[in-house]
């Protein structure tokens, strides 16, 4: 069989997997529960800002929607990455993956199909969030600045990167339990380290807690440096901050790096699945 | 996979146990702290060390700091004169603030030799210590700093001493004249020669203006004016040897951006103003509000670099953030209508707020306001006075200085000067900029005033209807189609059977 026809078949198979997973995702209730919770969290943050403006009279900031949108997008992308983890690991554990691989499915079409399904859902959710933020903008009388759209563009890439990490973890895992544990540990560690480092670095040298946590501060600082180059959350924050500073070179660099990491993880997932095999 | 999970968990446990160990050590340290408290027995152990004393320019003034051996990097601003002074002194650890302190009173020895500066391993500059003096002719924080080196340092210090001597003489003469005037006045009052208030005021001696001219003593140090870069420095003594602990990194940096920031004073909270640093930032405001925008010139620096310029012993965390630093105040657009007390048409006793100004070149600025793409009348920079409401109830009102003057607020200077923006209910958004009298917009001065609607906070949750309705429709459609599908299957199987 020629390479072209193999590729064609792979694409067809990937599209079939994509359609199936996409339908499962959009017709299930969990996606809408997560979406509603994410938007609710965003609304609570916006509400706090508005209450502050109402009582204080003013609040200078680059963009009122930037921080709440980042939270909404982080929660959503974590959920989608997690659902990719569970979907792939469950199919392996139940033996469905092995069954599929007896048919026309191979590691390339499987990974691409699974990944693209989650990515499509993610893109649609970004559009849904855009509509929600338009509604919020109208209710609150807050204009959406141009940099909000740039942030959405960036979130597309960082979200795609996070989903690819989820796919990679699941292709390398033996069971749903281990895949879930690894993924949650990764996400929780990343977020916890970022939050802890930010919190610890605010401890003043005069504080009683300064000496006890100095070593931990330094250690977390160095881990944070590594995370800055790896974590999609760091990319999102760094990219948005630099974009708000007008540093579009850094913004484009973050998009480029997210894309490269995304491709790397998808490629690693394909290779990983081949090495790891489809049996439990 | 289990090994992988175990490794992650172990590293977390390791982190936590490390934290516990440090806490135990810290508990011991705290006991030491108590023994080192001032008032108790002084157990601070002083030791002789080589340090670099640095007079680092921070964009506004020269800040004196010192770098003990524990600090390996010196941070300086590029393209300005900074002074590095190699010294031998006594240093001690001050546990209260977790940093080394220098006892320059007990020991402050100049180290003779030359300071060598290397760039990428190659010696690019050799500088010998020279005399220097730092002066602020208009006063510290009021005007630009001036650095004089070598013979000029001695001369300018001499001039300062002479000016100070003259000031003291003037003050002495003033007190003498005041005493005489009081005695004379008492005699004239007693003899009935004073007939009007003017008799008293005209003959009263004038107090000399405050002595703002400020100067350091003449010290010895190495003046450096370097372009941005990462250098290595070391001190070579007269014997040709490198002085111990003198090898350090030298990071010379410049601002990444410059702009115009504003101190935004809401009318109802004038004592708690907000700052807006970022050019093109949004000012979210409540409608029916009056704001006062007081501009200042600012520069943005790498936060870690700038923090260590001002506090060399600050924790050395990795920090990629940026920091805006307020540098200069804005100046009134026309020649001040408020005169010093020696002028003939005295209106206020006092001065406008001091400080250097961004438009010292003579360009006057007004605030350009654009509402719905329509250019509004420019707003002028005005003086304002705040009047406390009489009685026990809290409250105040902000008046234009002329209005305050007309209402008898004579014996004080304006409380602040700013551009006044009135945010009416009908206004949607405003674009504001500083426009010079040459027509040019001052770069980095733009802000958007976004008037936030005072909606009920629960209204926002209406946006949740969209994902909920979408979810109900999608899940409902799926269940309905499945139901139809199952019914079709059931009817088909009945037909087949």
Contacts between the chains, C-beta under 8 A, distances in Angstrom:
chain1	res1	chain2	res2	distance
A	26	B	474	5.9
A	27	B	474	5.7
A	27	B	475	6.5
A	27	B	477	7.5
A	27	B	478	3.8
A	28	B	475	7.3
A	29	B	471	6.2
A	29	B	475	5.0
A	31	B	471	7.4
A	32	B	467	5.5
A	32	B	468	6.9
A	32	B	470	6.4
A	32	B	471	2.6
A	32	B	472	7.9
A	32	B	474	7.1
A	32	B	475	7.2
A	33	B	471	7.3
A	35	B	467	4.3
A	35	B	471	7.4
A	36	B	464	5.8
A	36	B	467	4.7
A	36	B	468	5.7
A	36	B	471	7.2
A	39	B	463	6.3
A	39	B	464	5.8
A	39	B	467	6.0
A	40	B	461	7.4
A	40	B	464	6.0
A	43	B	460	4.9
A	43	B	461	5.9
A	43	B	463	6.4
A	43	B	464	7.0
A	46	B	460	6.2
A	47	B	457	4.7
A	47	B	460	5.5
A	49	B	284	7.4
A	50	B	452	6.2
A	50	B	455	7.6
A	50	B	457	6.5
A	50	B	460	7.6
A	51	B	457	6.2
A	53	B	284	5.1
A	53	B	285	6.9
A	53	B	286	5.8
A	53	B	452	5.1
A	54	B	286	5.8
A	54	B	452	7.7
A	54	B	454	6.1
A	56	B	266	7.1
A	56	B	269	6.9
A	56	B	274	7.8
A	57	B	266	3.7
A	57	B	267	7.6
A	57	B	268	6.1
A	57	B	269	6.2
A	57	B	285	6.5
A	57	B	286	5.3
A	57	B	289	5.4
A	57	B	291	7.7
A	58	B	264	6.0
A	58	B	266	5.6
A	58	B	274	6.0
A	58	B	283	5.8
A	58	B	284	6.5
A	58	B	285	4.4
A	58	B	286	7.1
A	58	B	289	7.3
A	58	B	291	6.5
A	59	B	274	7.2
A	59	B	283	7.8
A	59	B	284	4.7
A	59	B	285	8.0
A	60	B	264	6.3
A	60	B	274	5.5
A	60	B	275	7.2
A	60	B	276	3.7
A	60	B	281	5.6
A	60	B	282	7.1
A	60	B	283	5.0
A	60	B	284	7.4
A	60	B	447	7.9
A	61	B	281	6.7
A	61	B	282	6.3
A	61	B	284	6.9
A	62	B	278	5.7
A	62	B	280	7.9
A	62	B	281	5.4
A	62	B	282	6.7
A	63	B	282	6.5
A	64	B	282	6.8
A	64	B	284	5.8
A	64	B	450	7.9
A	128	B	466	7.0
A	128	B	467	6.5
A	128	B	470	7.2
A	131	B	466	6.4
A	132	B	463	4.8
A	132	B	466	5.7
A	132	B	467	7.2
A	133	B	463	8.0
A	135	B	462	7.0
A	135	B	463	4.4
A	135	B	466	6.9
A	136	B	460	6.0
A	136	B	463	5.1
A	139	B	453	7.5
A	139	B	455	5.5
A	139	B	459	5.1
A	139	B	460	5.7
A	139	B	462	6.6
A	139	B	463	7.1
A	140	B	452	6.0
A	140	B	453	5.9
A	140	B	455	6.0
A	140	B	460	6.7
A	141	B	428	7.8
A	141	B	451	6.6
A	141	B	452	5.5
A	141	B	453	3.0
A	141	B	455	7.2
A	142	B	284	6.8
A	142	B	450	6.1
A	142	B	452	5.7
A	142	B	453	7.9
A	143	B	429	6.1
A	143	B	448	7.7
A	143	B	450	5.6
A	145	B	282	6.8
A	145	B	448	7.7
A	172	B	1	7.3
A	173	B	1	5.6
A	174	B	1	5.3
A	178	B	1	4.5
A	178	B	2	7.0
A	178	B	5	6.7
A	181	B	5	5.7
A	182	B	1	6.9
A	182	B	4	6.5
A	182	B	5	6.1
A	182	B	8	7.7
A	185	B	5	6.9
A	185	B	8	5.2
A	185	B	9	7.8
A	189	B	8	7.1
A	189	B	12	7.5
A	197	B	317	8.0
A	201	B	315	7.3
A	201	B	317	5.0
A	201	B	319	7.5
A	205	B	97	5.8
A	205	B	98	4.3
A	205	B	99	6.6
A	205	B	314	7.4
A	205	B	315	7.0
A	206	B	96	7.1
A	206	B	97	5.6
A	206	B	98	7.4
A	208	B	30	7.1
A	210	B	98	5.7
A	211	B	22	7.8
A	211	B	25	7.8
A	211	B	26	4.4
A	211	B	29	5.3
A	211	B	30	7.8
A	211	B	98	6.6
A	212	B	19	7.8
A	212	B	22	5.5
A	212	B	23	4.6
A	212	B	25	7.9
A	212	B	26	3.7
A	212	B	27	8.0
A	213	B	19	7.1
A	213	B	22	7.0
A	214	B	22	7.1
A	214	B	315	7.4
A	215	B	18	6.5
A	215	B	19	7.8
A	215	B	22	4.8
A	216	B	15	7.2
A	216	B	18	6.9
A	216	B	19	5.1
A	216	B	22	6.6
A	217	B	315	6.7
A	217	B	317	6.7
A	218	B	316	8.0
A	218	B	317	7.6
A	219	B	15	7.1
A	219	B	18	7.4
A	221	B	317	4.6
A	221	B	318	4.9
A	222	B	318	7.0
A	224	B	318	6.4
A	225	B	318	4.9
A	228	B	320	7.1
A	238	B	320	7.2
A	241	B	321	7.9
A	244	B	278	7.1
A	245	B	257	7.6
A	245	B	278	7.5
A	245	B	322	6.6
A	246	B	257	7.8
A	246	B	279	7.9
A	246	B	280	7.7
